[in-house]
Amino acid sequence: MGHDMEALVWETAEELDKKLAERMRRIRRRRKVSQQKLSDMSGVSYGSIKRFETTGQISLLSLTKLAMALELADELRNLFTQVPYRNIQEVINESKGKS
């Protein structure tokens, strides 16, 4: 029972990647940029863009290049910047500079 509930709440890394790819695809289309044009603009191969939009699989460097080409670099820059502390121990850990 507990496991079934987790399946409803938590998505896999692959599912999260596919949702991210879908969002990027929507933005690309909204900007009226074809996959080929995005490839030319970003330096990321057409095949990589096609695979990303289909499967969600892409290297971090290529994702960054696509984001920059679509003028979404600020979205990446802001990733993980507004992460709240989960507890006081995290505040202590960060202030000690533990790795």
N, C-alpha and C positions, 0 to 999 in steps of 0.2 A: 504493500500500500504506500509506504513512505517513498519508495523508489519511483512509483508512478507519479506522485505529486511533484517530485524533483524534475521529472521529464517535462512536466507542463510549465514549470517555472524557469528552468535553466536551459539555455540554448547551447549548442556545441560551438566550438571555435569556428568550425566550417560554416555553420548557419549564420554566425555573426559576420563572417567574411562575405558571405553571399549577400547579406543585407546591405553591407557597406558598398559592395560592387553595384548593387541595384540603385542605391542612392546616387552614386557617381554617374551611372548610366543615365539616370533621369536628369541630372544637372547637365551632362553632355548634350543630351537631346534638347533640353530647354534652351541651351546656348546655340542650338542649331550647328553643332560640330559633329561631323561624321567620325567614325572610328579611324578612318584613314587620315583625316585632317588632324585629329588628336595625336596620331602617331607622328605626323610631320611636325606638329607644334612642340611635342614633348621629347622626341627622340626615343620614345618607347616603341618597340616594334608592334606592327599591326596585330601580329599573332598573339603577343602578350596581352594586348588590350582586349582582343576577342576572347582569349582564355579567361582573363580577369572577369569580364562581364558575364561569362557563362558559368564559371566555377567559383569565383571569388579568390582565386590563387594569383598572387603577384608578389614580387619582392618589395621590400620597404622602399628601396631606392626608386623603383619604377612608380610606386604609388605616390611618392613625393613629387616625382617629375610630372605625373598626371595632374596632381593637385595644383602644382605651380602653373601648368599650362592652362588650367581652367580657372585660374585666379582664386584658388581655395587654400593657398599656403597658410593663411591666418588660421584656418580651421585645424590644420596640423600643428601649427605653433601652439595653439591653445589646448591641444590634447594633453590630458593629465595635469593641467595647471590648476584646476579648481577642485582638487580631490580633498574632501573633508577628512579630518583625523577620525579614525574609528574609536580611539580611546586615548586616555592620557599617556599610556605607555608609548604610543607612536610619537607623541610630541617629545617625550624624553629621548626616544631612540634617535629622532632626527636632530635634536639639539646636541647630542653626543657625537654626531657625525659617523655613526656606525655604518659599515658597508653591508 
